[in-house]
């Protein structure tokens, strides 16, 4: 019965490419052209932030210059896409274009990128929004991505593990020092969820990583509440050359 219903729905609303709208073979997919034009991160990456690097792995830990100069409070990090071109348009549609359904395929891409950093008994938590911004936007795109990653990996998700107690302004256009200063003390573990952090590995999820200041604030909140190790996962990573 369900298959018949699904077939009828597909006949009325055939699946279309998330990038250009052309017909595709499955829901929430990209056509061949859009797939080739989407900047997926492959190959050698910085172990800490996931930015792509030139060269091959040599069995030793590899980090980008930023992460070597400014050590991160988390252990490892990954990203699925570079924040440019089609990837940027997809993320802006998810974040500001009222397209929450984009979180489903994005979560699959993120889960694939996250394979090297997944751990047993890991719990997934999204970067939180302040309640005022959540009320305006109606959903937290990072929470939708976290739920999708959890579904793809089978790991538990706690959407309110962290809370943003300070309504910080938009961080676009600020340098790393300014971002860090604004976020100091702005994010904390939820007082009724702190027990879920104790001695657990945490995977923090966000849509875009720029300087890493937001992830750093979240990681410190988790570690202060007793987490074992913190890992970070972004849908897209801003690189200097973009």
C-alpha positions as CSV (number, residue, x, y, z in Angstrom):
1,X,0.0,0.0,0.0
2,X,2.8,2.4,1.0
3,X,4.6,1.7,-2.3
4,X,1.5,2.5,-4.3
5,X,1.0,5.7,-2.5
6,X,4.7,6.6,-3.0
7,X,4.4,5.8,-6.7
8,X,1.3,8.0,-7.0
9,X,3.0,10.9,-5.2
10,X,6.1,10.6,-7.5
11,X,3.9,10.6,-10.6
12,X,2.3,13.9,-9.4
13,X,5.5,15.5,-7.9
14,X,8.5,13.9,-9.6
15,X,11.8,14.3,-7.8
16,X,13.8,17.3,-8.9
17,X,17.5,18.4,-8.5
18,X,18.1,20.5,-5.4
19,X,20.5,22.7,-7.4
20,X,18.7,23.5,-10.7
21,X,15.3,21.9,-10.5
22,X,15.7,19.4,-13.3
23,X,14.2,15.9,-13.0
24,X,16.4,13.4,-11.1
25,X,16.0,9.7,-10.2
26,X,15.5,10.2,-6.4
27,X,14.3,12.8,-4.0
28,X,16.7,15.1,-2.3
29,X,19.4,14.5,-5.0
30,X,21.6,16.5,-7.4
31,X,21.7,16.0,-11.1
32,X,25.0,15.0,-12.7
33,X,25.9,18.6,-13.7
34,X,25.1,20.1,-10.3
35,X,26.9,17.3,-8.5
36,X,30.1,18.1,-10.5
37,X,29.6,21.8,-9.8
38,X,29.1,21.4,-6.0
39,X,32.5,21.8,-4.2
40,X,32.7,18.7,-2.1
41,X,35.8,18.5,0.1
42,X,37.9,15.4,-0.9
43,X,41.4,14.2,-0.3
44,X,43.9,15.6,2.3
45,X,42.3,17.9,4.9
46,X,43.3,19.6,8.1
47,X,42.6,17.2,10.9
48,X,41.4,20.0,13.1
49,X,39.1,22.1,10.9
50,X,38.6,20.0,7.7
51,X,39.9,22.6,5.3
52,X,41.4,21.0,2.2
53,X,45.2,20.9,2.0
54,X,47.7,20.3,-0.8
55,X,49.6,17.1,-0.8
56,X,49.1,13.5,0.5
57,X,48.9,12.2,4.0
58,X,52.1,10.7,5.5
59,X,50.8,9.0,8.6
60,X,51.3,12.0,10.8
61,X,48.8,14.5,12.0
62,X,48.3,17.3,9.4
63,X,47.0,20.7,10.3
64,X,46.5,24.0,8.4
65,X,48.5,27.1,9.4
66,X,45.6,28.6,11.3
67,X,45.1,25.6,13.5
68,X,48.8,25.3,14.2
69,X,49.0,29.0,15.2
70,X,45.7,29.0,17.1
71,X,45.2,25.5,18.7
72,X,41.5,24.5,18.8
73,X,39.7,23.4,22.0
74,X,38.2,20.5,20.1
75,X,40.1,17.4,19.0
76,X,39.2,16.9,15.3
77,X,36.9,18.5,12.7
78,X,35.5,17.9,9.3
79,X,33.3,19.7,6.7
80,X,31.5,18.4,3.6
81,X,31.7,21.4,1.3
82,X,33.7,24.5,0.6
83,X,31.6,27.6,1.2
84,X,31.5,28.9,-2.4
85,X,29.4,28.7,-5.5
86,X,26.6,26.2,-5.5
87,X,27.3,25.1,-1.9
88,X,26.9,28.7,-0.7
89,X,23.6,29.0,-2.5
90,X,22.3,25.7,-1.0
91,X,23.3,26.9,2.5
92,X,21.7,30.3,2.1
93,X,18.5,28.6,0.9
94,X,18.5,26.4,4.0
95,X,19.4,29.2,6.4
96,X,17.4,32.1,5.0
97,X,15.3,30.8,2.1
98,X,12.8,28.7,4.1
99,X,14.1,25.4,2.6
100,X,14.5,23.1,5.7
101,X,14.1,20.1,3.4
102,X,17.7,20.7,2.2
103,X,18.9,19.4,5.6
104,X,18.2,15.9,4.6
105,X,20.7,15.4,1.8
106,X,23.1,17.8,3.5
107,X,23.1,15.5,6.5
108,X,24.1,12.6,4.3
109,X,27.0,14.5,2.9
110,X,28.1,15.5,6.4
111,X,27.9,12.0,7.7
112,X,30.1,10.8,4.9
113,X,32.7,13.5,5.7
114,X,32.5,12.7,9.5
115,X,33.4,9.0,9.2
116,X,37.0,9.5,10.4
117,X,36.0,11.3,13.5
118,X,33.0,9.3,14.7
119,X,33.3,7.6,18.1
120,X,31.4,5.1,20.1
121,X,28.8,6.6,22.5
122,X,29.2,9.9,20.8
123,X,26.3,12.4,21.2
124,X,25.5,14.9,18.5
125,X,24.6,18.5,19.4
126,X,23.8,21.5,17.2
127,X,25.2,24.9,17.6
128,X,22.4,26.8,19.4
129,X,20.5,29.9,18.4
130,X,19.4,32.5,20.8
131,X,15.6,32.3,21.3
132,X,15.0,35.6,19.7
133,X,16.7,34.6,16.5
134,X,15.0,31.2,16.6
135,X,11.6,33.0,16.9
136,X,12.3,35.1,13.8
137,X,13.8,32.2,11.7
138,X,11.3,29.6,13.0
139,X,13.9,26.8,12.9
140,X,17.6,26.3,13.7
141,X,19.2,25.0,10.6
142,X,22.1,23.5,12.6
143,X,19.5,21.4,14.6
144,X,18.0,20.2,11.4
145,X,21.4,19.2,10.1
146,X,22.2,17.5,13.4
147,X,19.0,15.4,13.2
148,X,19.9,14.4,9.7
149,X,23.4,13.4,10.7
150,X,22.1,11.5,13.6
151,X,19.7,9.6,11.3
152,X,22.5,8.8,8.9
153,X,24.9,7.6,11.6
154,X,22.6,6.1,14.2
155,X,24.1,8.3,16.9
156,X,21.8,10.0,19.4
157,X,21.0,13.7,19.0
158,X,20.3,16.2,21.8
159,X,19.0,19.4,20.1
160,X,19.1,21.5,23.3
161,X,22.3,20.2,24.8
162,X,23.7,23.7,24.6
163,X,21.9,27.1,25.0
164,X,22.9,30.5,23.7
165,X,22.1,32.8,26.7
166,X,23.4,36.0,25.0
167,X,21.9,37.4,21.8
168,X,25.1,38.0,20.0
169,X,25.0,40.1,16.7
170,X,25.6,38.6,13.3
171,X,29.3,37.7,13.1
172,X,29.8,38.3,9.3
173,X,32.6,40.7,8.6
174,X,34.2,40.3,12.0
175,X,37.7,39.0,12.5
176,X,38.5,36.0,14.7
177,X,39.4,38.1,17.7
178,X,36.2,40.0,17.5
179,X,34.1,36.9,17.1
180,X,35.8,35.2,20.1
181,X,35.2,38.3,22.3
182,X,31.5,38.4,21.5
183,X,31.0,34.7,22.1
184,X,32.8,34.6,25.4
185,X,30.3,33.3,28.0
186,X,27.5,33.4,25.5
187,X,27.0,29.6,25.1
188,X,26.6,27.1,28.0
189,X,25.5,23.6,28.6
190,X,21.7,23.3,29.3
191,X,21.4,22.9,33.1
192,X,18.9,20.0,32.6
193,X,21.1,18.3,29.9
194,X,24.5,18.5,31.5
195,X,24.4,15.0,32.8
196,X,24.4,13.7,29.1
197,X,27.8,15.4,28.6
198,X,29.7,13.8,31.4
199,X,32.5,11.5,30.1
200,X,30.9,11.5,26.6
201,X,32.4,12.4,23.2
202,X,30.5,15.2,21.6
203,X,30.0,15.9,17.9
204,X,29.1,19.6,17.4
205,X,27.2,20.4,14.2
206,X,26.9,23.7,12.4
207,X,26.1,24.9,8.9
208,X,29.3,27.0,8.2
209,X,32.6,27.2,9.9
210,X,34.5,30.5,9.3
211,X,37.0,31.3,12.0
212,X,35.9,28.5,14.3
213,X,35.0,30.9,17.1
214,X,31.4,29.6,17.5
215,X,32.6,26.0,17.6
216,X,35.3,27.0,20.1
217,X,32.7,28.6,22.4
218,X,30.5,25.5,22.2
219,X,33.5,23.1,22.7
220,X,34.6,25.0,25.8
221,X,31.0,24.8,27.2
222,X,31.0,21.0,26.6
223,X,34.4,20.5,28.2
224,X,33.5,22.7,31.2
225,X,30.4,20.5,31.7
226,X,32.5,17.3,31.9
227,X,32.6,16.1,28.2
228,X,35.4,13.7,27.3
229,X,36.4,15.0,23.9
230,X,34.7,17.3,21.4
231,X,34.7,17.0,17.6
232,X,33.2,19.4,15.1
233,X,31.3,19.0,11.9
234,X,30.2,21.7,9.5
235,X,28.2,21.5,6.3
236,X,30.7,23.9,4.7
237,X,34.1,25.4,5.5
238,X,35.1,28.9,4.5
239,X,38.7,28.8,3.1
240,X,41.0,31.7,2.6
241,X,41.0,31.4,-1.2
242,X,37.2,31.5,-1.4
